[in-house]
Amino acid sequence: MKKLLDRAKRSRKAQRLRQLLDRAIDRVRDTLAAPEPRLQPVPIRVKRRKG
């Protein structure tokens, strides 16, 4: 039972990380696709929940 719970927890964490990574990549791609060059860094906000 414990092994199953651990696996579920891990997959949830992996899913969340993947989602955040996808969002960050999309934002960077959008910035690169913009016609004018921008000097300010791309803001990537990650909300962290305290558990």
Residue pairs with C-beta under 8 A, 6 or more apart in sequence:
20 46
23 44
24 44
27 42
27 44
28 42
31 38
31 42
